[in-house]
Amino acid sequence: SASTFNSSTAAGKYFVPLFMYEKVEVAYMVCTDNLHRFICCRELSRGVVDSTPISVRRIVEIALNNNAKNVILAHNHIGSLLIPSYEDEEQTREIRKALAISKAPHAEMNEFLHERPRPERKRSGVFVM
């Protein structure tokens, strides 16, 4: 059956293998339908050890082209705590605004996937926006 992304845990299980051997920050986007079932996954960008550029326009285009109800964004943090940076939080706000303005077919960022990780979690890994 199709993968369902109805929690941060489910999203993490999908994204962790994608980031396992990365030496630089990479950003991915998963599109889901109204029941949070997988539609597609796209690599958004590949950066350097401490950042990766993300195109808000590309996110909106992918959501629209796939008739996504929800989008899930994730990127890895190389060698640092899994705490969203100010830039991560600001970009998430910009993406939410762009998806709302674009009137993408019911596209939105999932609130449950924007949980603030606790500092005691392991270093390096995946941050789901």
Beta strands, then each sheet from edge to edge (+ up, - down):
strand 1: 26-32
strand 2: 38-46
strand 3: 70-81
strand 4: 123-128
sheet 1: 2+ 1- 3+ 4-
end
